[in-house]
Amino acid sequence: MVFLLFSSLAWQWITYSSADKQLTEYAQGLVSRSTYDRKGTREIRLLIQGKAEQLWIPLQPDQVLISGQGENLHVDIIYDEALKTPVINHELYRVEFIHNLTAKVEPY
């Protein structure tokens, strides 16, 4: 029983962390490219939410905060996920993911 609980929690943690890493890398790429692409804040929010949906991350519009544009673009992504016990589906722990992304201009 303990092995089942530990395995389930470890699998959930790895799954959430992997999806979060993919979302963060995608969003950072968008933010960095925004210096050259000049995408609007609405379009950036929709792209981030679309990626989150692909990764099964329950991201609401108010959890993606965008300010500035171009080189001054700043994106905050804040959400949490629940680690649950198998079978009874009881929440044991909440993992909070907080990302502060800014444009990184790389010289040619």
C-alpha positions in Angstrom: 0.0 0.0 0.0 2.8 2.4 0.9 4.6 1.6 -2.4 1.4 2.4 -4.3 1.0 5.7 -2.6 4.6 6.7 -3.1 4.6 5.6 -6.7 1.4 7.5 -7.5 2.7 10.7 -5.8 6.1 10.4 -7.5 4.4 9.9 -10.9 2.1 12.9 -10.4 5.1 15.1 -9.3 7.2 14.1 -12.3 4.3 14.6 -14.7 3.4 18.1 -13.4 7.1 19.1 -13.3 7.7 18.0 -16.8 4.6 19.7 -18.2 5.6 22.9 -16.3 9.1 22.8 -17.7 7.7 22.5 -21.2 5.3 25.4 -20.6 8.0 27.6 -19.1 10.4 27.0 -22.0 7.7 27.7 -24.6 6.6 30.9 -22.8 10.2 32.1 -22.4 10.7 31.5 -26.1 7.6 33.6 -26.9 8.7 36.4 -24.5 12.2 36.4 -26.0 10.9 36.5 -29.6 8.4 39.2 -28.8 11.2 41.7 -29.0 11.3 41.0 -32.8 7.8 39.6 -33.5 5.9 42.5 -31.8 3.0 40.2 -30.8 0.3 41.8 -28.7 -0.4 40.8 -25.1 -3.7 39.2 -26.0 -2.0 37.0 -28.7 0.8 36.0 -26.2 -1.8 35.1 -23.6 -3.8 32.9 -26.0 -0.6 31.1 -27.2 0.5 30.4 -23.6 -3.0 29.2 -22.7 -3.1 27.0 -25.8 0.2 25.4 -24.9 -1.0 24.8 -21.3 -4.1 23.2 -22.7 -2.0 20.8 -24.8 0.0 19.9 -21.7 -3.2 19.4 -19.6 -2.3 22.3 -17.3 -5.5 24.0 -15.9 -4.4 27.6 -16.6 -7.0 30.3 -16.3 -6.7 33.7 -18.1 -6.2 35.5 -14.9 -3.2 33.3 -14.1 -1.2 34.7 -17.0 -0.3 38.3 -16.2 1.3 40.3 -19.0 2.7 43.8 -18.9 4.9 45.9 -21.2 5.8 45.0 -24.8 8.9 44.3 -26.9 12.1 44.5 -24.9 10.1 45.5 -21.8 7.7 42.6 -21.9 7.1 40.8 -18.6 5.0 37.7 -18.2 4.0 36.1 -14.8 2.5 32.6 -14.9 1.0 31.5 -11.5 -0.9 28.3 -11.0 -1.0 25.2 -8.8 -1.6 21.5 -9.1 -2.9 19.0 -6.5 -1.1 15.8 -5.6 -3.8 13.2 -4.8 -3.9 9.8 -3.3 -4.8 6.9 -5.6 -8.2 5.3 -5.3 -9.8 7.7 -2.8 -8.6 10.8 -4.8 -7.9 12.8 -1.6 -5.7 15.9 -2.0 -2.5 15.5 0.0 -0.4 18.4 -1.2 -0.6 21.4 -3.6 2.3 22.3 -5.8 2.5 26.0 -6.7 4.3 27.0 -9.9 5.3 30.7 -10.2 7.2 32.0 -13.2 8.5 35.5 -13.9 9.6 35.8 -17.5 11.2 38.8 -19.1 12.5 39.4 -22.6 16.1 38.3 -23.1 17.7 40.1 -26.0 20.6 38.0 -27.4 23.1 39.8 -29.6 23.8 38.3 -33.0 
